[in-house]
Amino acid sequence: MTTVLLVDDQALLRMGFRMVLEAETDLVVVGEAGDGKVAIEQVAALRPDIVLMDVRMPGMNGIEATERIVAEHPGTRVLILTTFDLDEYAFAGLRAGASGFLLKDAKPAELVSAIRSVASGDAVVSPRVTRRMLEMFSGRFPVAVSEPSGSDGQHPRLAELTAREREVLDAVVEGMSNAEIAEHLFLSEATVKTHVGRVLAKLGVRDRVQAVVFCYENGVNGH
């Protein structure tokens, strides 16, 4: 069973999401919040698997709330709700640690599928879309490098990657799927999946989207 917290300042929208999700046997809505501050309190109390997070709310917005939730509750994943694709706010949400974003007018089946994907550890938004967002908006946000670079100017976490893992990471940054990476590097998909898992672990990121964000902030832009 996947538990979900709904965060949006519009009660009718929350009601609509609740009706869609509670029609599914494997999803349960454990709470609701109308702003970021209440969302943080609810996550601490309820420990949901997934938070559906609006970004434009009065009081504490969804970006700040996402950053707090990701930092304080690593077991909870955040899915940003946005009104249009390639949205500056959705991008800021991804940089804050969200595992993806979803359009508010998504069809019920898309909403359910997105939540299941994030719950299983996948990202909803494709790396290609993330890269376009980075190219569009990265200049508007300060670069946040959490650790000093090594003597070669490279982030120490990148230095931990093997040559093959670095090739896989470059392919991920390019936006390739596991199947495309397998074909590109003449590997099996199972082997690629293993490499991707190791890359994410070494970089200390949750998913492919966060790997792309990490790389852009540290000067790795693929080939």
C-alpha positions in Angstrom: 0.0 0.0 0.0 1.4 3.4 -1.0 0.4 6.3 1.3 -0.1 9.8 -0.2 -0.3 13.3 1.3 -2.1 15.9 -0.8 -0.8 19.5 -0.6 -2.7 22.2 -2.5 -4.4 25.4 -1.3 -7.5 24.6 -3.4 -9.7 22.3 -1.4 -11.7 21.3 -4.5 -8.6 20.1 -6.3 -7.5 18.1 -3.3 -11.0 16.5 -3.2 -10.6 15.6 -6.8 -7.2 14.0 -6.3 -8.5 12.1 -3.3 -11.4 10.6 -5.2 -9.1 9.4 -8.0 -6.5 7.9 -5.7 -9.0 6.3 -3.3 -10.6 4.4 -6.2 -7.3 2.4 -6.4 -6.7 -0.6 -4.1 -3.0 0.1 -3.6 -3.1 3.8 -2.8 -4.4 5.6 0.3 -4.6 9.3 1.1 -3.4 9.7 4.7 -3.8 13.5 4.9 -4.1 16.9 3.3 -2.5 20.3 3.7 -3.2 23.8 2.3 0.3 25.2 2.6 3.9 24.3 2.9 4.1 24.7 6.7 1.2 22.4 7.4 2.7 19.9 4.8 5.9 19.7 6.7 4.0 19.0 10.0 1.9 16.4 8.3 4.9 14.6 6.8 6.5 14.5 10.2 3.3 13.1 11.8 2.2 10.7 9.0 5.4 9.7 7.2 3.7 9.3 3.8 5.4 7.5 0.9 4.5 10.3 -1.6 3.6 14.0 -1.3 1.7 15.6 -4.1 3.0 19.1 -3.8 1.6 22.3 -5.3 4.3 25.0 -5.6 2.2 28.2 -5.7 0.6 28.5 -2.2 0.2 31.3 0.3 2.6 31.3 3.3 5.4 28.8 2.8 5.5 27.7 -0.9 5.9 24.2 -2.2 9.6 24.6 -3.1 10.7 25.5 0.4 8.5 22.8 1.8 9.9 20.2 -0.7 13.5 21.1 0.3 12.7 20.7 4.0 10.8 17.4 3.5 13.5 15.8 1.3 16.2 16.8 3.9 14.3 15.7 7.0 12.4 12.7 5.7 14.5 10.8 3.1 11.9 8.0 2.9 9.3 10.4 1.5 9.3 11.3 -2.2 7.8 14.5 -3.5 5.9 14.9 -6.8 5.4 18.5 -7.9 2.1 19.7 -9.3 2.4 22.3 -11.9 0.1 24.1 -14.4 2.3 23.8 -17.5 5.3 21.9 -18.9 8.8 23.4 -18.6 7.6 25.6 -15.7 10.2 27.6 -13.8 8.5 26.6 -10.5 8.6 22.9 -11.4 12.3 23.2 -12.2 12.9 24.9 -8.8 11.0 22.0 -7.2 13.3 19.4 -8.9 16.4 21.3 -7.7 14.9 21.2 -4.2 14.8 17.4 -4.4 11.5 16.5 -6.0 11.4 13.2 -7.9 9.4 14.6 -10.7 6.5 16.8 -11.7 3.0 16.3 -13.0 0.6 18.6 -14.8 -2.5 19.5 -12.7 -4.8 18.7 -15.6 -3.3 15.2 -16.0 -5.7 12.4 -16.6 -6.6 10.2 -13.6 -4.7 7.3 -15.1 -1.6 9.5 -15.5 -1.8 10.7 -11.9 -2.1 7.1 -10.6 0.8 5.9 -12.8 3.0 8.8 -11.8 2.5 8.1 -8.1 3.3 4.4 -8.6 6.4 5.2 -10.6 7.8 7.5 -7.9 6.9 5.0 -5.2 8.9 2.4 -7.0 11.9 4.6 -7.2 11.6 5.9 -10.7 11.3 9.6 -11.8 8.2 10.8 -13.5 9.7 13.5 -15.7 12.2 12.2 -18.2 15.9 13.3 -18.1 15.4 14.9 -21.5 12.8 17.3 -20.1 14.9 17.9 -17.0 17.8 18.8 -19.3 15.7 21.3 -21.2 14.5 22.8 -18.0 18.1 23.1 -16.8 19.1 24.9 -20.0 16.2 27.3 -19.7 16.3 28.1 -16.1 19.7 27.2 -14.6 21.0 30.8 -14.9 18.2 32.1 -12.7 19.2 30.0 -9.7 22.5 30.0 -7.7 24.6 26.9 -8.2 24.6 24.8 -5.0 27.7 22.6 -4.7 27.6 20.8 -1.5 31.2 19.7 -1.4 34.5 21.3 -2.5 36.0 20.2 -5.8 39.1 18.1 -5.9 42.5 19.2 -7.1 41.3 18.5 -10.7 38.2 20.7 -10.2 36.0 17.6 -10.2 33.4 16.9 -7.5 34.7 14.2 -5.2 31.7 12.0 -5.7 32.3 12.0 -9.5 35.8 10.8 -8.9 34.4 7.7 -7.2 32.8 6.5 -10.5 34.5 3.8 -12.6 35.1 4.5 -16.3 32.0 2.4 -17.2 29.9 4.2 -14.6 31.0 7.5 -16.0 29.9 6.4 -19.5 26.5 5.4 -18.1 26.2 8.7 -16.3 27.0 10.7 -19.4 24.3 8.7 -21.2 21.8 9.4 -18.5 22.6 13.1 -18.7 22.0 12.9 -22.4 18.5 11.7 -21.6 18.9 8.1 -22.8 16.7 5.3 -21.4 18.1 2.1 -20.1 17.3 0.4 -23.4 19.1 3.2 -25.3 22.1 3.0 -23.0 22.3 -0.8 -23.4 22.3 -0.4 -27.2 24.8 2.5 -27.1 27.3 0.7 -24.8 26.7 -2.9 -26.1 25.4 -4.0 -22.7 22.3 -5.9 -21.4 19.5 -3.8 -19.9 20.0 -5.6 -16.6 23.6 -4.6 -16.5 22.7 -1.0 -17.3 20.2 -1.0 -14.5 22.8 -2.2 -12.1 25.3 0.5 -13.3 22.6 3.2 -13.0 21.9 2.0 -9.4 25.5 2.2 -8.5 25.9 5.7 -10.0 22.9 7.0 -8.1 24.3 5.6 -4.9 27.8 7.0 -5.4 26.4 10.4 -6.3 24.0 10.3 -3.3 21.0 11.1 -5.4 17.5 9.5 -5.4 16.9 9.1 -9.1 17.9 9.9 -12.7 16.4 13.4 -12.5 18.4 14.3 -9.5 21.5 12.8 -11.2 21.0 15.2 -14.1 20.6 18.2 -11.7 23.7 17.1 -9.8 25.7 16.9 -13.0 24.6 20.2 -14.4 25.5 21.9 -11.1 28.9 20.4 -11.3 29.8 21.0 -14.9 29.0 17.5 -16.3 26.9 18.0 -19.5 27.3 14.7 -21.2 28.9 14.6 -24.6 
